[in-house]
Amino acid sequence: MSARNIDSDRKRSRPVTKQSFKKNKLVLGVVLVVVIIVVIAGLYIVFFSNKDSNNNNVSTNPIAIIDTSMGIIKVELFQDKVPNTVDNFVNLANGGFYNGLVFHRVANLDKNSPNNHIIQAGGFYPNGTSKASPFGPINLEINEDARHIDGAIAMARTDDPNSATSQFYICDGPQSFLNDNYAVFGIVIEGMNVVREIGSVETTTKYGGYENWPINDVIINSITID
């Protein structure tokens, strides 16, 4: 083998110099910085995308705080589903209409579900005197996403579908057979234990024939809208 070939081999296999090592280290540092920037940018995008998504899922519906003699019930009102019905309830509540009225009816409507009840209020004082809404009746407003599930609040009415005024009831247990006939306009989000307690009170017939009236008055102290 010629000296030239040997020299060429030696040239190809020579060790890394201090200068080339520094150059490689610099390149590695740049790559590492770029990777860190990309990772941080990705985490930033994921975090704020999730944050925006969560904010979009936050309900903007009003909350009704029903302060009763047996405790507080908080209800999300379905302004986004049944706006006319909610507006009627909110206007009554803001005007102090419900203050001092009672839950005048605690009834089991489905004999096949003896533990399910409705608790009804919004039309009578403790002495049995009725109170009429200043706004008159409203039209029946049904939404397929507002059903008579456990904790639903809905408008009571007569046989006329468009006769609801101020009286409402809360479902202690699902009442699916009432769907599409009565306007559900909210859901209990806190205080179902209070609903259960009211649903279990003893009742009697009072004031000339009002059945299922609680023996001991359950009074609405106030309803405020948050």
VOPAGU-2260 file (C-alpha; in pm, 1 decimal, decimal comma):
REM VOPAGU-2260
SITE   aa  ch    i         X         Y         Z
SITE  MET   A    0       0,0       0,0       0,0
SITE  SER   A    1     144,5     340,2     -95,2
SITE  ALA   A    2     223,2     610,5     156,6
SITE  ARG   A    3     -39,7     824,1     -12,7
SITE  ASN   A    4    -312,7     575,1      61,8
SITE  ILE   A    5    -198,6     540,3     420,2
SITE  ASP   A    6    -201,6     916,3     462,1
SITE  SER   A    7    -550,7     935,8     317,5
SITE  ASP   A    8    -677,3     672,9     563,0
SITE  ARG   A    9    -522,8     854,3     850,1
SITE  LYS   A   10    -687,4    1177,6     740,9
SITE  ARG   A   11   -1032,5    1020,2     741,5
SITE  SER   A   12    -989,0     865,9    1083,2
SITE  ARG   A   13    -838,0    1158,5    1267,5
SITE  PRO   A   14    -989,0    1248,8    1605,8
SITE  VAL   A   15   -1238,8    1534,0    1656,7
SITE  THR   A   16   -1064,2    1860,7    1720,2
SITE  LYS   A   17   -1151,3    2105,5    1996,6
SITE  GLN   A   18   -1292,2    2346,4    1739,8
SITE  SER   A   19   -1528,6    2091,4    1581,1
SITE  PHE   A   20   -1642,5    1978,8    1928,9
SITE  LYS   A   21   -1744,2    2334,5    2014,5
SITE  LYS   A   22   -1928,7    2360,1    1683,8
SITE  ASN   A   23   -2121,6    2037,4    1749,8
SITE  LYS   A   24   -2201,8    2149,8    2103,4
SITE  LEU   A   25   -2340,2    2477,0    1969,9
SITE  VAL   A   26   -2560,5    2298,0    1716,8
SITE  LEU   A   27   -2688,7    2062,2    1988,7
SITE  GLY   A   28   -2768,4    2358,6    2212,5
SITE  VAL   A   29   -2965,2    2530,5    1935,5
SITE  VAL   A   30   -3161,7    2212,4    1865,9
SITE  LEU   A   31   -3236,4    2170,9    2236,0
SITE  VAL   A   32   -3361,8    2529,2    2263,8
SITE  VAL   A   33   -3587,3    2481,1    1960,7
SITE  VAL   A   34   -3730,5    2159,6    2109,2
SITE  ILE   A   35   -3801,5    2333,6    2440,0
SITE  ILE   A   36   -3974,5    2621,8    2260,7
SITE  VAL   A   37   -4189,7    2380,7    2059,4
SITE  VAL   A   38   -4289,1    2185,2    2372,5
SITE  ILE   A   39   -4377,1    2502,9    2564,0
SITE  ALA   A   40   -4578,2    2634,8    2269,0
SITE  GLY   A   41   -4765,7    2305,0    2244,8
SITE  LEU   A   42   -4847,2    2302,5    2615,8
SITE  TYR   A   43   -4963,0    2663,7    2593,3
SITE  ILE   A   44   -5197,1    2587,1    2305,8
SITE  VAL   A   45   -5341,3    2277,1    2478,1
SITE  PHE   A   46   -5392,1    2459,1    2809,3
SITE  PHE   A   47   -5569,8    2759,9    2666,6
SITE  SER   A   48   -5774,5    2550,2    2424,9
SITE  ASN   A   49   -5904,3    2344,5    2718,6
SITE  LYS   A   50   -5963,2    2660,6    2919,4
SITE  ASP   A   51   -6168,2    2816,1    2640,8
SITE  SER   A   52   -6357,5    2490,4    2597,2
SITE  ASN   A   53   -6436,8    2475,8    2968,4
SITE  ASN   A   54   -6549,2    2838,3    2967,7
SITE  ASN   A   55   -6780,0    2767,4    2677,3
SITE  ASN   A   56   -6941,6    2488,5    2880,9
SITE  VAL   A   57   -7016,8    2715,9    3178,1
SITE  SER   A   58   -7388,3    2786,1    3192,2
SITE  THR   A   59   -7502,4    3147,0    3184,2
SITE  ASN   A   60   -7854,9    3056,4    3292,9
SITE  PRO   A   61   -7993,5    3239,0    3598,6
SITE  ILE   A   62   -8007,4    3063,4    3935,4
SITE  ALA   A   63   -8315,7    3081,4    4157,3
SITE  ILE   A   64   -8251,3    3058,5    4531,2
SITE  ILE   A   65   -8567,9    2932,3    4700,6
SITE  ASP   A   66   -8538,9    3000,8    5072,4
SITE  THR   A   67   -8795,5    2786,0    5255,8
SITE  SER   A   68   -8873,2    2718,2    5620,9
SITE  MET   A   69   -8711,9    2375,6    5571,9
SITE  GLY   A   70   -8396,8    2490,4    5394,3
SITE  ILE   A   71   -8263,4    2637,7    5072,0
SITE  ILE   A   72   -8317,5    2497,0    4723,3
SITE  LYS   A   73   -8109,9    2627,8    4433,2
SITE  VAL   A   74   -8245,2    2587,7    4082,4
SITE  GLU   A   75   -8084,4    2649,6    3744,8
SITE  LEU   A   76   -8347,3    2813,4    3523,1
SITE  PHE   A   77   -8345,5    2704,6    3157,8
SITE  GLN   A   78   -8336,8    3049,9    3000,3
SITE  ASP   A   79   -8169,4    2891,8    2697,5
SITE  LYS   A   80   -8449,8    2638,0    2647,6
SITE  VAL   A   81   -8778,1    2794,5    2762,0
SITE  PRO   A   82   -8716,7    3170,8    2782,6
SITE  ASN   A   83   -9078,6    3285,2    2812,0
SITE  THR   A   84   -9152,6    3053,4    3102,9
SITE  VAL   A   85   -8832,1    3153,5    3280,6
SITE  ASP   A   86   -8900,7    3523,4    3226,1
SITE  ASN   A   87   -9243,7    3483,0    3385,4
SITE  PHE   A   88   -9096,2    3310,3    3691,6
SITE  VAL   A   89   -8809,9    3559,5    3723,2
SITE  ASN   A   90   -9044,4    3857,0    3702,0
SITE  LEU   A   91   -9264,9    3711,3    3974,4
SITE  ALA   A   92   -8967,1    3632,4    4196,5
SITE  ASN   A   93   -8806,9    3973,8    4148,6
SITE  GLY   A   94   -9135,6    4137,2    4241,0
SITE  GLY   A   95   -9151,7    3945,7    4570,1
SITE  PHE   A   96   -9462,5    3758,4    4460,3
SITE  TYR   A   97   -9365,1    3426,5    4620,4
SITE  ASN   A   98   -9256,7    3563,9    4957,1
SITE  GLY   A   99   -9472,1    3419,7    5235,7
SITE  LEU   A  100   -9655,5    3165,0    5021,5
SITE  VAL   A  101   -9658,3    2793,9    5108,2
SITE  PHE   A  102   -9603,3    2457,8    4950,6
SITE  HIS   A  103   -9971,9    2376,2    4946,2
SITE  ARG   A  104   -9954,8    2036,4    4776,9
SITE  VAL   A  105   -9730,8    1734,5    4831,4
SITE  ALA   A  106   -9867,1    1449,7    4624,1
SITE  ASN   A  107   -9783,9    1115,1    4472,0
SITE  LEU   A  108   -9913,8    1124,8    4115,0
SITE  ASP   A  109   -9793,2     782,5    4003,7
SITE  LYS   A  110   -9917,8     491,4    4213,8
SITE  ASN   A  111   -9659,9     268,1    4047,1
SITE  SER   A  112   -9385,0     482,6    4204,8
SITE  PRO   A  113   -9500,1     538,0    4563,6
SITE  ASN   A  114   -9176,9     711,7    4664,2
SITE  ASN   A  115   -9203,1     976,9    4393,4
SITE  HIS   A  116   -9378,5    1304,1    4470,6
SITE  ILE   A  117   -9429,1    1653,9    4344,8
SITE  ILE   A  118   -9408,7    1947,8    4583,8
SITE  GLN   A  119   -9623,1    2237,0    4459,4
SITE  ALA   A  120   -9624,0    2603,8    4556,9
SITE  GLY   A  121   -9677,5    2954,0    4428,8
SITE  GLY   A  122  -10048,7    3018,9    4473,4
SITE  PHE   A  123  -10155,9    3019,0    4841,5
SITE  TYR   A  124  -10088,0    3185,5    5174,5
SITE  PRO   A  125  -10069,1    2971,4    5491,1
SITE  ASN   A  126  -10433,8    3050,0    5574,4
SITE  GLY   A  127  -10555,7    2907,1    5244,4
SITE  THR   A  128  -10610,7    3242,3    5072,7
SITE  SER   A  129  -10514,3    3226,6    4707,9
SITE  LYS   A  130  -10287,4    3475,6    4532,7
SITE  ALA   A  131  -10317,2    3550,5    4162,1
SITE  SER   A  132  -10029,6    3641,7    3932,7
SITE  PRO   A  133  -10033,8    4004,7    3816,7
SITE  PHE   A  134   -9912,9    3891,6    3474,3
SITE  GLY   A  135  -10187,8    3644,4    3388,8
SITE  PRO   A  136  -10145,4    3311,0    3207,6
SITE  ILE   A  137   -9861,0    3216,0    2974,2
SITE  ASN   A  138   -9851,9    2980,1    2678,0
SITE  LEU   A  139   -9728,5    2625,3    2722,7
SITE  GLU   A  140   -9358,4    2610,3    2631,5
SITE  ILE   A  141   -9207,0    2264,7    2579,5
SITE  ASN   A  142   -8845,6    2178,7    2504,9
SITE  GLU   A  143   -8729,5    1822,4    2435,4
SITE  ASP   A  144   -8417,7    1883,1    2643,1
SITE  ALA   A  145   -8620,9    1983,9    2949,1
SITE  ARG   A  146   -8774,4    1667,5    3093,1
SITE  HIS   A  147   -8942,9    1564,4    3418,2
SITE  ILE   A  148   -8635,8    1407,6    3573,1
SITE  ASP   A  149   -8557,7    1397,2    3943,8
SITE  GLY   A  150   -8522,8    1758,1    4062,0
SITE  ALA   A  151   -8697,3    1918,4    3763,4
SITE  ILE   A  152   -8909,2    2228,9    3827,4
SITE  ALA   A  153   -9216,1    2286,4    3610,4
SITE  MET   A  154   -9526,2    2504,6    3583,7
SITE  ALA   A  155   -9857,6    2382,2    3721,8
SITE  ARG   A  156  -10174,3    2459,6    3526,3
SITE  THR   A  157  -10538,6    2367,8    3476,8
SITE  ASP   A  158  -10670,7    2146,5    3196,7
SITE  ASP   A  159  -10605,2    2435,5    2958,0
SITE  PRO   A  160  -10247,5    2393,8    2828,6
SITE  ASN   A  161  -10203,8    2772,0    2819,5
SITE  SER   A  162  -10326,0    2845,4    3171,7
SITE  ALA   A  163  -10005,1    2842,4    3380,4
SITE  THR   A  164   -9955,7    3157,1    3587,6
SITE  SER   A  165   -9746,3    3143,0    3905,2
SITE  GLN   A  166   -9777,8    2795,7    4055,0
SITE  PHE   A  167   -9485,6    2559,6    4010,6
SITE  TYR   A  168   -9383,7    2215,3    4130,5
SITE  ILE   A  169   -9055,3    2033,9    4187,4
SITE  CYS   A  170   -9012,2    1664,8    4111,8
SITE  ASP   A  171   -8906,8    1446,0    4404,6
SITE  GLY   A  172   -8826,5    1153,9    4177,0
SITE  PRO   A  173   -8877,1    1137,2    3797,8
SITE  GLN   A  174   -9224,3    1201,3    3658,7
SITE  SER   A  175   -9178,6    1112,2    3292,1
SITE  PHE   A  176   -9551,8    1068,5    3230,1
SITE  LEU   A  177   -9584,7    1448,4    3262,4
SITE  ASN   A  178   -9345,3    1516,0    2974,1
SITE  ASP   A  179   -9479,7    1730,8    2689,7
SITE  ASN   A  180   -9785,5    1828,6    2893,2
SITE  TYR   A  181   -9629,4    2062,9    3148,5
SITE  ALA   A  182   -9347,5    2312,7    3099,9
SITE  VAL   A  183   -9023,4    2212,1    3270,3
SITE  PHE   A  184   -8815,2    2527,1    3312,8
SITE  GLY   A  185   -8526,7    2430,8    3540,8
SITE  ILE   A  186   -8343,2    2175,7    3752,5
SITE  VAL   A  187   -8239,0    2165,1    4118,3
SITE  ILE   A  188   -7860,8    2199,6    4150,0
SITE  GLU   A  189   -7844,0    2222,2    4530,6
SITE  GLY   A  190   -8084,3    2127,1    4805,2
SITE  MET   A  191   -8237,7    1801,8    4683,1
SITE  ASN   A  192   -8228,7    1691,6    5045,8
SITE  VAL   A  193   -8469,4    1976,7    5120,3
SITE  VAL   A  194   -8693,4    1868,3    4833,3
SITE  ARG   A  195   -8694,3    1514,1    4976,1
SITE  GLU   A  196   -8782,0    1641,3    5322,7
SITE  ILE   A  197   -9072,4    1846,1    5190,9
SITE  GLY   A  198   -9180,8    1549,5    4980,6
SITE  SER   A  199   -9204,8    1333,2    5291,5
SITE  VAL   A  200   -9416,8    1561,9    5512,8
SITE  GLU   A  201   -9757,3    1449,8    5635,2
SITE  THR   A  202  -10053,3    1596,8    5451,9
SITE  THR   A  203  -10425,3    1640,9    5502,7
SITE  THR   A  204  -10728,1    1807,5    5345,3
SITE  LYS   A  205  -10762,4    2173,9    5435,5
SITE  TYR   A  206  -10964,6    2484,8    5363,9
SITE  GLY   A  207  -11275,6    2335,9    5214,5
SITE  GLY   A  208  -11126,1    2056,7    5007,6
SITE  TYR   A  209  -10763,1    2121,7    4919,7
SITE  GLU   A  210  -10611,2    1772,9    4933,0
SITE  ASN   A  211  -10248,0    1684,1    5002,0
SITE  TRP   A  212  -10190,9    2005,3    5198,1
SITE  PRO   A  213   -9902,2    1972,9    5449,7
SITE  ILE   A  214  -10022,8    1953,4    5808,7
SITE  ASN   A  215   -9734,4    2178,8    5914,6
SITE  ASP   A  216   -9679,4    2480,0    5690,8
SITE  VAL   A  217   -9377,2    2478,5    5460,3
SITE  ILE   A  218   -9327,3    2845,5    5383,4
SITE  ILE   A  219   -9136,9    3019,0    5105,0
SITE  ASN   A  220   -8946,2    3296,5    5278,2
SITE  SER   A  221   -8821,2    3436,5    4951,1
SITE  ILE   A  222   -8711,1    3352,9    4599,6
SITE  THR   A  223   -8414,6    3551,6    4469,9
SITE  ILE   A  224   -8253,5    3535,8    4127,9
SITE  ASP   A  225   -7877,4    3522,6    4095,6
